[in-house]
Amino acid sequence: MAIIVPTNKSVEAFEGLHLYHGDISNCSMRVRMTLEEKGLSWESHHLDLKKKENINDDYFGINPKGLVPTLVDQGVVHVESNEIIDYLDETYPEPPLRSPDTEAEMLEWLDLAGSIHVPAVKPYVYSTRIAPKVAKTAEEERKYNELQKNQELKTFHQKHAGGAMFSDEDIAKSKAILHDCFTKLENALAGNRWVLGEQFTLADISWIPLHHVLIGCGYPFENFPNIQRWAASFHERQSFREGVLKWCPDFSKV
Ligand SMILES: N[C@@H](CCC(=O)N[C@@H](CS)C(=O)NCC(=O)O)C(=O)O
């Protein structure tokens, strides 16, 4: 469980569920979908990543990497989207988004989604679509480098700072990882409605936002027929409409 003791103490007085999130953030989509599946009410603290509303002392005092999402439940701060959705399903078990029979496999899908975020998802999304939309001014750059203590994120953001772009090697690595992962997902979905069979679980929720965002970046999902069938199914879910489409109807228009 990824719990943070915030230096911005204001959140410790919060009652109920509060979510700091971004409309276009795939990690935020996971948490919004889970909250919708559970029918939980939550207070929205929306941060516009394009306006750099995550880069300030107040927010780094809640989430030390300045990332969204952050969930605050009864004043306790939780970070890391895949850990947050696991926490929500454990803490608010109805309706269940896991089964004891497939729990270990489900957690592997969550870990895999988390592990490819910086090496594969972010470079693909930034290089194909959003780097120019989230470009920082010199002052924002200075503030970010002052606040950000995580070297992996600093290095990542330097790669597209000031009009720079990721290397061919970075892009090739990202594409290779995505191809391996979506081939694995395609195989898991063969003969199955959902990733782990007939039950909709956190494994689906963890990967649905990746599909939504990457398709908006032109990722070639036409080569994955089972993933296309799965996408048609999740488009029917209210949690997808409320947790994803309501906030980000079309990532290609971001
Ligand atoms: N491992 C984190 C990653 C969170 C993350 O990278 N969030 C993105 C949006 S999906 C973000 O806040 N980007 C702003 C930035 O990198 O400064 C999680 O799963 O919550």
The ligand as a Gaussian input file, in Angstrom:
#p B3LYP/6-31G(d) Opt

LIG

0 1
 N        2.978000       5.424000     -11.205000
 C        2.079000       6.539000     -11.111000
 C        2.216000       7.359000     -12.368000
 C        1.366000       8.610000     -12.318000
 C        1.611000       9.507000     -13.530000
 O        2.636000       9.403000     -14.232000
 N        0.638000      10.380000     -13.763000
 C        0.735000      11.270000     -14.901000
 C       -0.586000      11.324000     -15.607000
 S       -1.080000       9.686000     -16.126000
 C        1.143000      12.634000     -14.432000
 O        0.777000      13.060000     -13.350000
 N        1.941000      13.341000     -15.246000
 C        2.444000      14.631000     -14.938000
 C        3.924000      14.619000     -14.868000
 O        4.578000      13.655000     -15.275000
 O        4.463000      15.645000     -14.392000
 C        0.648000       6.057000     -10.923000
 O        0.318000       4.970000     -11.415000
 O       -0.145000       6.733000     -10.253000

